[in-house]
Amino acid sequence: MKIAISAQGQDLESFVDQRFGRCSWFAIIDTETGDYQAVANEQNLNAAQGAGIQSAEIVSRNGVEAVVTGHCGPKAFRTLNVAGIKLFTGAEGTVADALDKFKSGALTEAQDADVEGHWI
């Protein structure tokens, strides 16, 4: 399964970015093979609007089946939901920590957005 973890940097020791739509990077990881790729999200860092929707489109284009992040707003949640991508919020620590928690089943799938739009 390919997952995307919102990240502050490009490697597994980077911290999880608490913002999905305005994160700096997505760590895209194949949980079966361990293949890893850092995908920039710089165009959405300072977007006036639509950052969550555009970020959801980025992960969807990369074949991601689940997103792990700190928080997610309503528009991004709906876009991920329509794309069939599962969302897991409440992640913290490093990307490696979040990956371990995801693999062990310690994260719960989100049923709705947990912050308002334009949350910073």
ChimeraX attribute file (.defattr): number of C-alpha atoms within 10 A of each C-alpha:
attribute: neighborCount
match mode: 1-to-1
recipient: residues
	/A:1	12
	/A:2	19
	/A:3	24
	/A:4	30
	/A:5	30
	/A:6	32
	/A:7	32
	/A:8	20
	/A:9	21
	/A:10	17
	/A:11	17
	/A:12	20
	/A:13	14
	/A:14	18
	/A:15	21
	/A:16	30
	/A:17	26
	/A:18	22
	/A:19	23
	/A:20	30
	/A:21	30
	/A:22	26
	/A:23	24
	/A:24	21
	/A:25	26
	/A:26	30
	/A:27	28
	/A:28	24
	/A:29	20
	/A:30	16
	/A:31	15
	/A:32	9
	/A:33	9
	/A:34	11
	/A:35	10
	/A:36	16
	/A:37	16
	/A:38	18
	/A:39	19
	/A:40	17
	/A:41	21
	/A:42	13
	/A:43	12
	/A:44	19
	/A:45	15
	/A:46	9
	/A:47	14
	/A:48	8
	/A:49	11
	/A:50	16
	/A:51	24
	/A:52	27
	/A:53	19
	/A:54	20
	/A:55	27
	/A:56	24
	/A:57	15
	/A:58	17
	/A:59	25
	/A:60	19
	/A:61	9
	/A:62	13
	/A:63	14
	/A:64	21
	/A:65	18
	/A:66	21
	/A:67	26
	/A:68	33
	/A:69	25
	/A:70	20
	/A:71	24
	/A:72	29
	/A:73	21
	/A:74	17
	/A:75	19
	/A:76	23
	/A:77	25
	/A:78	17
	/A:79	18
	/A:80	23
	/A:81	15
	/A:82	10
	/A:83	15
	/A:84	13
	/A:85	20
	/A:86	18
	/A:87	25
	/A:88	20
	/A:89	22
	/A:90	17
	/A:91	25
	/A:92	16
	/A:93	14
	/A:94	20
	/A:95	28
	/A:96	17
	/A:97	17
	/A:98	24
	/A:99	21
	/A:100	14
	/A:101	16
	/A:102	20
	/A:103	12
	/A:104	9
	/A:105	10
	/A:106	11
	/A:107	18
	/A:108	14
	/A:109	16
	/A:110	16
	/A:111	12
	/A:112	14
	/A:113	17
	/A:114	15
	/A:115	13
	/A:116	12
	/A:117	17
	/A:118	17
	/A:119	12
	/A:120	10
